[in-house]
């Protein structure tokens, strides 16, 4: 949690009034509690939760035009897995890697292989629901900031 690269995520906006750092802590903690209760691999779940959004740069600030399937929602899980392996290799196992890489199912077409991955995917969705509750956050996902003001 004190790794320089991980701490940078405090400056990456998530969806609404929360940083990627805070979101990752929340997903990790919520998933850990559920995994522990249901006798799943709670250590792998905690690590995957922390690193599931460990992508390179804030996506909201990217104004580059890309094809749909190359946009953030479709590619950041793979980026996060690569970064996690680069910076936290000693914590990686198959469950952690799979949970990170497949947490965006169904945007990523392949579902998680392990129960722990399904848990990360579901908790991430629930913890990210703020963009439905806050319309301005929802709109930011689809409108280029250079084109229109919200």
Secondary structure, DSSP 4 states (H G I P E B T S, - for coil): ---HHHHGGGGSB-SSS-BHHHHHHHHHHHHHHHHHHTTS-HHHHHHHHHHTT--SS-STT------GGGSHHHHHHHHHHHHHHHH-GGG--HHHHHHHHTTTTTTSSSPPSSHHHHHHHHHHHHHTTHHHHSHHHHHHTTS-TTT---
